[in-house]
Amino acid sequence: VIREALANATMHRSYHVNSPVQIIRYSNRIEVLNPGYSLKPVADLGTPGSRLRNPTIAAVLHDLHWAETKGSGIRVMRRLSTQAGLPPPEFSSAREQNEFKAT
């Protein structure tokens, strides 16, 4: 689940913002924050299809077998969480702050 969240953060972040992807570990959760709001509405995350902000990075992650280029990352995280007996991940996107968060 964490690897998939990091691959998504790397692939979908905004590289126009000079800010790092942040991984914050709490006692009961991990949050991955990346610059760049979601190009898809949060309600549509997990549906087939992906809107790529960084197609070259997506192609590299696909070649490394870290991504499928089908917009399946959210579905994979949800499936893996269920299989591991974890609560489903939560996602939020803030256009105003230009930030996406996976918890």
The first five atom37 places (N, CA, C, CB, O) and aatype in JSON, in Angstrom:
{
  "aatype": [19, 9, 1, 6, 0, 10, 0, 2, 0, 16, 12, 8, 1, 15, 18, 8, 19, 2, 15, 14, 19, 5, 9, 9, 1, 18, 15, 2, 1, 9, 6, 19, 10, 2, 14, 7, 18, 15, 10, 11, 14, 19, 0, 3, 10, 7, 16, 14, 7, 15, 1, 10, 1, 2, 14, 16, 9, 0, 0, 19, 10, 8, 3, 10, 8, 17, 0, 6, 16, 11, 7, 15, 7, 9, 1, 19, 12, 1, 1, 10, 15, 16, 5, 0, 7, 10, 14, 14, 14, 6, 13, 15, 15, 0, 1, 6, 5, 2, 6, 13, 11, 0, 16],
  "atom_mask": [
    [1, 1, 1, 1, 1],
    [1, 1, 1, 1, 1],
    [1, 1, 1, 1, 1],
    [1, 1, 1, 1, 1],
    [1, 1, 1, 1, 1],
    [1, 1, 1, 1, 1],
    [1, 1, 1, 1, 1],
    [1, 1, 1, 1, 1],
    [1, 1, 1, 1, 1],
    [1, 1, 1, 1, 1],
    [1, 1, 1, 1, 1],
    [1, 1, 1, 1, 1],
    [1, 1, 1, 1, 1],
    [1, 1, 1, 1, 1],
    [1, 1, 1, 1, 1],
    [1, 1, 1, 1, 1],
    [1, 1, 1, 1, 1],
    [1, 1, 1, 1, 1],
    [1, 1, 1, 1, 1],
    [1, 1, 1, 1, 1],
    [1, 1, 1, 1, 1],
    [1, 1, 1, 1, 1],
    [1, 1, 1, 1, 1],
    [1, 1, 1, 1, 1],
    [1, 1, 1, 1, 1],
    [1, 1, 1, 1, 1],
    [1, 1, 1, 1, 1],
    [1, 1, 1, 1, 1],
    [1, 1, 1, 1, 1],
    [1, 1, 1, 1, 1],
    [1, 1, 1, 1, 1],
    [1, 1, 1, 1, 1],
    [1, 1, 1, 1, 1],
    [1, 1, 1, 1, 1],
    [1, 1, 1, 1, 1],
    [1, 1, 1, 0, 1],
    [1, 1, 1, 1, 1],
    [1, 1, 1, 1, 1],
    [1, 1, 1, 1, 1],
    [1, 1, 1, 1, 1],
    [1, 1, 1, 1, 1],
    [1, 1, 1, 1, 1],
    [1, 1, 1, 1, 1],
    [1, 1, 1, 1, 1],
    [1, 1, 1, 1, 1],
    [1, 1, 1, 0, 1],
    [1, 1, 1, 1, 1],
    [1, 1, 1, 1, 1],
    [1, 1, 1, 0, 1],
    [1, 1, 1, 1, 1],
    [1, 1, 1, 1, 1],
    [1, 1, 1, 1, 1],
    [1, 1, 1, 1, 1],
    [1, 1, 1, 1, 1],
    [1, 1, 1, 1, 1],
    [1, 1, 1, 1, 1],
    [1, 1, 1, 1, 1],
    [1, 1, 1, 1, 1],
    [1, 1, 1, 1, 1],
    [1, 1, 1, 1, 1],
    [1, 1, 1, 1, 1],
    [1, 1, 1, 1, 1],
    [1, 1, 1, 1, 1],
    [1, 1, 1, 1, 1],
    [1, 1, 1, 1, 1],
    [1, 1, 1, 1, 1],
    [1, 1, 1, 1, 1],
    [1, 1, 1, 1, 1],
    [1, 1, 1, 1, 1],
    [1, 1, 1, 1, 1],
    [1, 1, 1, 0, 1],
    [1, 1, 1, 1, 1],
    [1, 1, 1, 0, 1],
    [1, 1, 1, 1, 1],
    [1, 1, 1, 1, 1],
    [1, 1, 1, 1, 1],
    [1, 1, 1, 1, 1],
    [1, 1, 1, 1, 1],
    [1, 1, 1, 1, 1],
    [1, 1, 1, 1, 1],
    [1, 1, 1, 1, 1],
    [1, 1, 1, 1, 1],
    [1, 1, 1, 1, 1],
    [1, 1, 1, 1, 1],
    [1, 1, 1, 0, 1],
    [1, 1, 1, 1, 1],
    [1, 1, 1, 1, 1],
    [1, 1, 1, 1, 1],
    [1, 1, 1, 1, 1],
    [1, 1, 1, 1, 1],
    [1, 1, 1, 1, 1],
    [1, 1, 1, 1, 1],
    [1, 1, 1, 1, 1],
    [1, 1, 1, 1, 1],
    [1, 1, 1, 1, 1],
    [1, 1, 1, 1, 1],
    [1, 1, 1, 1, 1],
    [1, 1, 1, 1, 1],
    [1, 1, 1, 1, 1],
    [1, 1, 1, 1, 1],
    [1, 1, 1, 1, 1],
    [1, 1, 1, 1, 1],
    [1, 1, 1, 1, 1]
  ],
  "atom_positions": [
    [[0.84, -1.18, 0.0], [0.0, 0.0, 0.0], [0.88, 1.25, 0.0], [-0.95, 0.0, 1.22], [0.62, 2.2, -0.73]],
    [[1.92, 1.24, 0.81], [2.8, 2.42, 0.91], [3.55, 2.62, -0.4], [3.79, 2.26, 2.08], [3.68, 3.75, -0.87]],
    [[4.05, 1.55, -0.98], [4.77, 1.66, -2.25], [3.86, 2.26, -3.32], [5.31, 0.28, -2.71], [4.29, 3.11, -4.1]],
    [[2.63, 1.81, -3.36], [1.67, 2.32, -4.35], [1.38, 3.8, -4.11], [0.37, 1.5, -4.3], [1.29, 4.58, -5.06]],
    [[1.25, 4.19, -2.83], [1.01, 5.6, -2.51], [2.2, 6.47, -2.94], [0.74, 5.77, -0.99], [2.02, 7.57, -3.45]],
    [[3.41, 5.95, -2.73], [4.6, 6.71, -3.13], [4.74, 6.79, -4.65], [5.84, 6.07, -2.54], [5.12, 7.83, -5.18]],
    [[4.42, 5.7, -5.34], [4.44, 5.73, -6.81], [3.43, 6.75, -7.33], [4.15, 4.33, -7.39], [3.74, 7.52, -8.24]],
    [[2.23, 6.76, -6.75], [1.21, 7.72, -7.17], [1.67, 9.15, -6.89], [-0.12, 7.45, -6.45], [1.49, 10.04, -7.73]],
    [[2.26, 9.38, -5.72], [2.72, 10.72, -5.37], [3.8, 11.2, -6.34], [3.26, 10.75, -3.94], [3.8, 12.36, -6.75]],
    [[4.7, 10.3, -6.71], [5.77, 10.64, -7.65], [5.22, 10.92, -9.04], [6.8, 9.51, -7.71], [5.64, 11.87, -9.71]],
    [[4.28, 10.09, -9.46], [3.73, 10.2, -10.81], [2.81, 11.41, -10.98], [2.98, 8.94, -11.16], [2.85, 12.07, -12.02]],
    [[2.0, 11.69, -9.98], [0.94, 12.68, -10.15], [1.23, 14.04, -9.51], [-0.31, 12.14, -9.57], [0.42, 14.96, -9.65]],
    [[2.35, 14.2, -8.83], [2.65, 15.47, -8.17], [2.91, 16.57, -9.2], [3.86, 15.32, -7.24], [3.17, 16.29, -10.37]],
    [[2.85, 17.79, -8.74], [3.2, 18.94, -9.57], [4.67, 19.24, -9.38], [2.31, 20.18, -9.23], [5.11, 19.55, -8.27]],
    [[5.42, 19.17, -10.45], [6.84, 19.51, -10.38], [7.07, 21.0, -10.63], [7.63, 18.68, -11.38], [8.21, 21.46, -10.67]],
    [[5.99, 21.75, -10.81], [6.08, 23.21, -10.93], [6.2, 23.86, -9.55], [4.87, 23.77, -11.68], [6.5, 25.04, -9.44]],
    [[5.95, 23.08, -8.52], [6.03, 23.56, -7.14], [7.32, 23.03, -6.53], [4.76, 23.12, -6.3], [7.56, 21.82, -6.57]],
    [[8.13, 23.9, -5.98], [9.39, 23.49, -5.39], [9.16, 23.06, -3.94], [10.44, 24.63, -5.47], [9.53, 23.76, -3.0]],
    [[8.54, 21.9, -3.8], [8.22, 21.35, -2.48], [8.3, 19.83, -2.57], [6.79, 21.82, -1.98], [7.91, 19.26, -3.59]],
    [[8.8, 19.17, -1.54], [8.95, 17.71, -1.61], [7.65, 16.98, -1.32], [10.02, 17.25, -0.65], [6.72, 17.52, -0.73]],
    [[7.61, 15.72, -1.74], [6.58, 14.81, -1.26], [6.91, 14.58, 0.21], [6.52, 13.45, -2.09], [8.06, 14.33, 0.55]],
    [[5.91, 14.64, 1.06], [6.13, 14.44, 2.5], [5.49, 13.13, 2.93], [5.55, 15.63, 3.32], [4.36, 12.82, 2.54]],
    [[6.21, 12.37, 3.72], [5.69, 11.14, 4.31], [5.71, 11.36, 5.81], [6.55, 9.87, 3.89], [6.77, 11.51, 6.42]],
    [[4.53, 11.36, 6.4], [4.42, 11.65, 7.83], [3.88, 10.4, 8.52], [3.49, 12.89, 8.11], [2.8, 9.91, 8.19]],
    [[4.65, 9.9, 9.48], [4.27, 8.68, 10.19], [3.71, 9.04, 11.56], [5.48, 7.72, 10.34], [4.38, 9.68, 12.38]],
    [[2.5, 8.61, 11.8], [1.86, 8.77, 13.1], [1.74, 7.38, 13.72], [0.45, 9.46, 12.98], [2.05, 6.38, 13.07]],
    [[1.31, 7.31, 14.97], [1.19, 6.01, 15.64], [0.07, 5.16, 15.03], [0.95, 6.21, 17.13], [0.09, 3.94, 15.17]],
    [[-0.89, 5.79, 14.37], [-2.04, 5.03, 13.85], [-2.26, 5.19, 12.35], [-3.28, 5.46, 14.57], [-3.25, 4.67, 11.82]],
    [[-1.37, 5.89, 11.64], [-1.56, 6.08, 10.21], [-0.28, 6.65, 9.59], [-2.75, 7.0, 9.94], [0.62, 7.1, 10.28]],
    [[-0.24, 6.61, 8.28], [0.81, 7.26, 7.5], [0.11, 8.18, 6.51], [1.74, 6.21, 6.76], [-0.86, 7.79, 5.87]],
    [[0.61, 9.4, 6.39], [0.08, 10.36, 5.43], [1.15, 10.65, 4.39], [-0.39, 11.66, 6.14], [2.31, 10.9, 4.72]],
    [[0.74, 10.62, 3.13], [1.61, 11.0, 2.03], [1.01, 12.25, 1.41], [1.77, 9.84, 0.96], [-0.1, 12.23, 0.87]],
    [[1.76, 13.35, 1.5], [1.31, 14.64, 0.96], [2.16, 14.98, -0.24], [1.39, 15.77, 2.04], [3.39, 14.92, -0.18]],
    [[1.51, 15.34, -1.31], [2.3, 15.77, -2.45], [1.76, 17.05, -3.05], [2.33, 14.68, -3.5], [0.55, 17.3, -3.04]],
    [[2.67, 17.87, -3.58], [2.26, 19.1, -4.23], [1.46, 18.78, -5.48], [3.47, 19.99, -4.57], [1.83, 17.88, -6.24]],
    [[0.39, 19.49, -5.68], [-0.44, 19.28, -6.86], [-1.75, 18.62, -6.49], [0.0, 0.0, 0.0], [-1.76, 17.5, -5.99]],
    [[-2.84, 19.3, -6.72], [-4.17, 18.74, -6.47], [-4.47, 17.66, -7.49], [-5.26, 19.85, -6.5], [-3.82, 17.59, -8.54]],
    [[-5.45, 16.83, -7.2], [-5.84, 15.76, -8.11], [-6.51, 16.34, -9.35], [-6.79, 14.76, -7.4], [-7.34, 17.24, -9.25]],
    [[-6.14, 15.83, -10.5], [-6.76, 16.26, -11.74], [-8.13, 15.61, -11.93], [-5.87, 15.94, -12.93], [-8.92, 16.04, -12.77]],
    [[-8.42, 14.57, -11.15], [-9.74, 13.94, -11.14], [-10.44, 14.34, -9.86], [-9.63, 12.38, -11.27], [-9.79, 14.53, -8.83]],
    [[-11.77, 14.46, -9.89], [-12.48, 14.71, -8.63], [-12.23, 13.56, -7.65], [-14.0, 14.88, -8.89], [-12.13, 12.4, -8.07]],
    [[-12.13, 13.86, -6.37], [-11.85, 12.83, -5.37], [-12.89, 11.71, -5.44], [-11.84, 13.45, -3.95], [-12.55, 10.54, -5.24]],
    [[-14.13, 12.05, -5.72], [-15.19, 11.04, -5.82], [-14.93, 10.06, -6.97], [-16.54, 11.72, -6.01], [-15.43, 8.93, -6.94]],
    [[-14.16, 10.46, -7.97], [-13.88, 9.59, -9.12], [-12.58, 8.81, -8.97], [-13.82, 10.42, -10.38], [-12.26, 7.99, -9.83]],
    [[-11.83, 9.04, -7.9], [-10.57, 8.31, -7.71], [-10.88, 6.82, -7.57], [-9.81, 8.82, -6.45], [-11.78, 6.42, -6.84]],
    [[-10.14, 6.02, -8.29], [-10.36, 4.58, -8.29], [-11.15, 4.11, -9.49], [0.0, 0.0, 0.0], [-11.24, 2.91, -9.74]],
    [[-11.73, 5.04, -10.24], [-12.41, 4.65, -11.48], [-11.36, 4.51, -12.58], [-13.52, 5.69, -11.88], [-10.32, 5.16, -12.53]],
    [[-11.63, 3.68, -13.57], [-10.64, 3.48, -14.64], [-10.28, 4.79, -15.34], [-11.17, 2.49, -15.66], [-11.09, 5.7, -15.47]],
    [[-9.05, 4.83, -15.77], [-8.55, 5.99, -16.48], [-7.76, 6.9, -15.57], [0.0, 0.0, 0.0], [-8.08, 7.05, -14.39]],
    [[-6.74, 7.5, -16.12], [-5.88, 8.37, -15.34], [-5.64, 9.64, -16.14], [-4.54, 7.68, -14.99], [-5.49, 9.6, -17.36]],
    [[-5.61, 10.76, -15.45], [-5.24, 12.03, -16.06], [-3.8, 12.3, -15.65], [-6.2, 13.21, -15.64], [-3.53, 12.63, -14.5]],
    [[-2.9, 12.17, -16.6], [-1.48, 12.25, -16.28], [-0.97, 13.68, -16.32], [-0.68, 11.41, -17.25], [-1.15, 14.41, -17.3]],
    [[-0.33, 14.07, -15.25], [0.34, 15.36, -15.18], [1.78, 15.2, -15.69], [0.33, 15.93, -13.72], [2.36, 16.14, -16.24]],
    [[2.35, 14.01, -15.5], [3.76, 13.74, -15.83], [3.88, 12.44, -16.63], [4.62, 13.66, -14.54], [4.26, 11.41, -16.07]],
    [[3.56, 12.46, -17.93], [3.55, 11.22, -18.7], [4.92, 10.54, -18.8], [3.05, 11.5, -20.07], [4.98, 9.31, -18.88]],
    [[6.0, 11.3, -18.81], [7.33, 10.68, -18.9], [7.64, 9.91, -17.62], [8.42, 11.76, -19.15], [8.15, 8.79, -17.68]],
    [[7.33, 10.49, -16.46], [7.55, 9.79, -15.2], [6.64, 8.57, -15.11], [7.3, 10.73, -14.0], [7.05, 7.52, -14.63]],
    [[5.41, 8.71, -15.58], [4.49, 7.57, -15.6], [5.05, 6.43, -16.45], [3.11, 7.99, -16.14], [4.94, 5.27, -16.07]],
    [[5.65, 6.76, -17.59], [6.23, 5.73, -18.46], [7.4, 5.03, -17.78], [6.69, 6.36, -19.78], [7.54, 3.81, -17.9]],
    [[8.24, 5.78, -17.07], [9.37, 5.17, -16.35], [8.85, 4.23, -15.26], [10.29, 6.26, -15.74], [9.34, 3.11, -15.12]],
    [[7.87, 4.69, -14.48], [7.32, 3.84, -13.41], [6.65, 2.61, -14.0], [6.32, 4.64, -12.56], [6.68, 1.54, -13.39]],
    [[6.04, 2.75, -15.17], [5.46, 1.59, -15.85], [6.56, 0.61, -16.25], [4.65, 2.04, -17.1], [6.43, -0.6, -16.03]],
    [[7.65, 1.11, -16.82], [8.78, 0.25, -17.22], [9.4, -0.46, -16.03], [9.85, 1.06, -17.93], [9.9, -1.58, -16.16]],
    [[9.37, 0.18, -14.85], [9.9, -0.43, -13.63], [8.89, -1.36, -12.94], [10.33, 0.66, -12.66], [9.18, -1.95, -11.9]],
    [[7.71, -1.47, -13.54], [6.61, -2.28, -12.98], [6.12, -1.73, -11.65], [7.05, -3.74, -12.81], [5.69, -2.49, -10.78]],
    [[6.2, -0.41, -11.49], [5.68, 0.26, -10.29], [4.32, 0.89, -10.58], [6.66, 1.33, -9.8], [3.66, 1.36, -9.65]],
    [[3.91, 0.91, -11.84], [2.62, 1.49, -12.22], [2.13, 0.78, -13.47], [2.74, 3.03, -12.46], [2.91, 0.23, -14.25]],
    [[0.81, 0.81, -13.65], [0.21, 0.13, -14.81], [-0.23, 1.07, -15.91], [-0.96, -0.68, -14.36], [-0.58, 0.6, -17.0]],
    [[-0.22, 2.35, -15.7], [-0.7, 3.36, -16.64], [-2.18, 3.19, -16.99], [0.13, 3.31, -17.91], [-2.59, 3.53, -18.1]],
    [[-2.96, 2.69, -16.07], [-4.39, 2.52, -16.29], [-5.22, 3.28, -15.27], [-4.75, 1.05, -16.24], [-6.45, 3.19, -15.28]],
    [[-4.58, 4.03, -14.4], [-5.32, 4.7, -13.35], [-5.77, 3.74, -12.27], [0.0, 0.0, 0.0], [-6.81, 3.95, -11.65]],
    [[-5.0, 2.68, -12.05], [-5.41, 1.63, -11.12], [-4.79, 1.76, -9.73], [-5.05, 0.29, -11.69], [-5.07, 0.93, -8.87]],
    [[-3.96, 2.77, -9.5], [-3.24, 2.88, -8.23], [-4.15, 2.95, -7.01], [0.0, 0.0, 0.0], [-3.88, 2.29, -6.0]],
    [[-5.21, 3.73, -7.09], [-6.14, 3.86, -5.95], [-6.84, 2.53, -5.7], [-7.18, 4.98, -6.22], [-6.98, 2.11, -4.56]],
    [[-7.29, 1.87, -6.77], [-7.94, 0.56, -6.6], [-6.99, -0.44, -5.97], [-8.45, 0.02, -7.97], [-7.39, -1.22, -5.11]],
    [[-5.72, -0.43, -6.39], [-4.73, -1.34, -5.82], [-4.54, -1.05, -4.34], [-3.38, -1.21, -6.57], [-4.5, -1.99, -3.54]],
    [[-4.43, 0.22, -3.95], [-4.26, 0.56, -2.53], [-5.47, 0.1, -1.72], [-4.06, 2.08, -2.36], [-5.3, -0.41, -0.61]],
    [[-6.66, 0.27, -2.25], [-7.86, -0.18, -1.53], [-7.88, -1.7, -1.38], [-9.12, 0.3, -2.26], [-8.2, -2.22, -0.31]],
    [[-7.54, -2.4, -2.46], [-7.53, -3.87, -2.41], [-6.47, -4.38, -1.43], [-7.27, -4.46, -3.81], [-6.76, -5.27, -0.62]],
    [[-5.27, -3.84, -1.49], [-4.2, -4.29, -0.61], [-4.52, -3.99, 0.86], [-2.88, -3.64, -1.0], [-4.19, -4.79, 1.74]],
    [[-5.14, -2.86, 1.12], [-5.53, -2.52, 2.5], [-6.52, -3.54, 3.03], [-6.13, -1.1, 2.56], [-6.4, -4.01, 4.16]],
    [[-7.51, -3.87, 2.22], [-8.52, -4.86, 2.62], [-7.86, -6.21, 2.89], [-9.61, -5.0, 1.54], [-8.15, -6.85, 3.9]],
    [[-6.97, -6.64, 1.99], [-6.29, -7.92, 2.16], [-5.44, -7.95, 3.42], [-5.42, -8.21, 0.95], [-5.28, -9.01, 4.03]],
    [[-4.88, -6.82, 3.81], [-4.03, -6.75, 5.0], [-4.84, -6.51, 6.28], [-3.0, -5.65, 4.83], [-4.26, -6.43, 7.37]],
    [[-6.16, -6.38, 6.15], [-7.0, -6.14, 7.32], [-6.89, -4.71, 7.84], [0.0, 0.0, 0.0], [-7.17, -4.45, 9.0]],
    [[-6.49, -3.8, 6.97], [-6.35, -2.39, 7.34], [-7.59, -1.61, 6.9], [-5.08, -1.78, 6.71], [-8.29, -2.04, 5.99]],
    [[-7.86, -0.48, 7.53], [-8.95, 0.36, 7.04], [-8.61, 0.88, 5.64], [-9.23, 1.53, 8.01], [-7.44, 0.99, 5.29]],
    [[-9.62, 1.19, 4.86], [-9.33, 1.69, 3.51], [-8.63, 3.05, 3.57], [-10.63, 1.8, 2.69], [-8.85, 3.82, 4.49]],
    [[-7.79, 3.32, 2.58], [-7.12, 4.62, 2.56], [-8.13, 5.74, 2.31], [-6.02, 4.63, 1.49], [-9.18, 5.53, 1.7]],
    [[-7.77, 6.91, 2.79], [-8.59, 8.1, 2.56], [-7.78, 9.07, 1.7], [-9.03, 8.77, 3.91], [-6.56, 9.15, 1.81]],
    [[-8.49, 9.8, 0.85], [-7.83, 10.73, -0.07], [-8.51, 12.08, 0.01], [-7.85, 10.18, -1.52], [-9.73, 12.17, 0.13]],
    [[-7.7, 13.13, -0.06], [-8.25, 14.48, -0.13], [-7.39, 15.29, -1.1], [-8.3, 15.15, 1.28], [-6.19, 15.06, -1.25]],
    [[-8.05, 16.23, -1.73], [-7.38, 17.08, -2.7], [-7.83, 18.51, -2.46], [-7.67, 16.63, -4.16], [-9.03, 18.78, -2.35]],
    [[-6.88, 19.43, -2.37], [-7.19, 20.83, -2.14], [-6.58, 21.67, -3.25], [-6.69, 21.3, -0.75], [-5.37, 21.88, -3.29]],
    [[-7.42, 22.13, -4.14], [-6.94, 22.95, -5.25], [-6.33, 24.26, -4.74], [-8.1, 23.26, -6.23], [-5.32, 24.72, -5.26]],
    [[-6.97, 24.85, -3.7], [-6.49, 26.13, -3.17], [-5.07, 26.02, -2.62], [-7.43, 26.63, -2.08], [-4.25, 26.91, -2.82]],
    [[-4.79, 24.91, -1.92], [-3.46, 24.7, -1.35], [-2.54, 23.95, -2.33], [-3.56, 23.92, -0.04], [-1.35, 23.77, -2.06]],
    [[-3.1, 23.52, -3.47], [-2.36, 22.78, -4.48], [-1.69, 21.55, -3.85], [-1.31, 23.69, -5.16], [-0.48, 21.34, -3.98]],
    [[-2.52, 20.74, -3.15], [-2.0, 19.61, -2.38], [-2.95, 18.42, -2.47], [-1.77, 20.0, -0.92], [-4.17, 18.58, -2.52]],
    [[-2.36, 17.24, -2.48], [-3.1, 15.99, -2.44], [-2.6, 15.19, -1.25], [-2.96, 15.18, -3.77], [-1.4, 15.17, -0.97]],
    [[-3.52, 14.52, -0.55], [-3.12, 13.74, 0.62], [-3.74, 12.36, 0.56], [-3.52, 14.45, 1.93], [-4.94, 12.21, 0.32]],
    [[-2.91, 11.35, 0.79], [-3.36, 9.97, 0.95], [-3.06, 9.57, 2.38], [-2.67, 8.99, -0.07], [-1.93, 9.72, 2.84]],
    [[-4.07, 9.06, 3.09], [-3.9, 8.63, 4.48], [-4.19, 7.15, 4.58], [-4.81, 9.44, 5.44], [-4.1, 6.58, 5.66]]
  ]
}
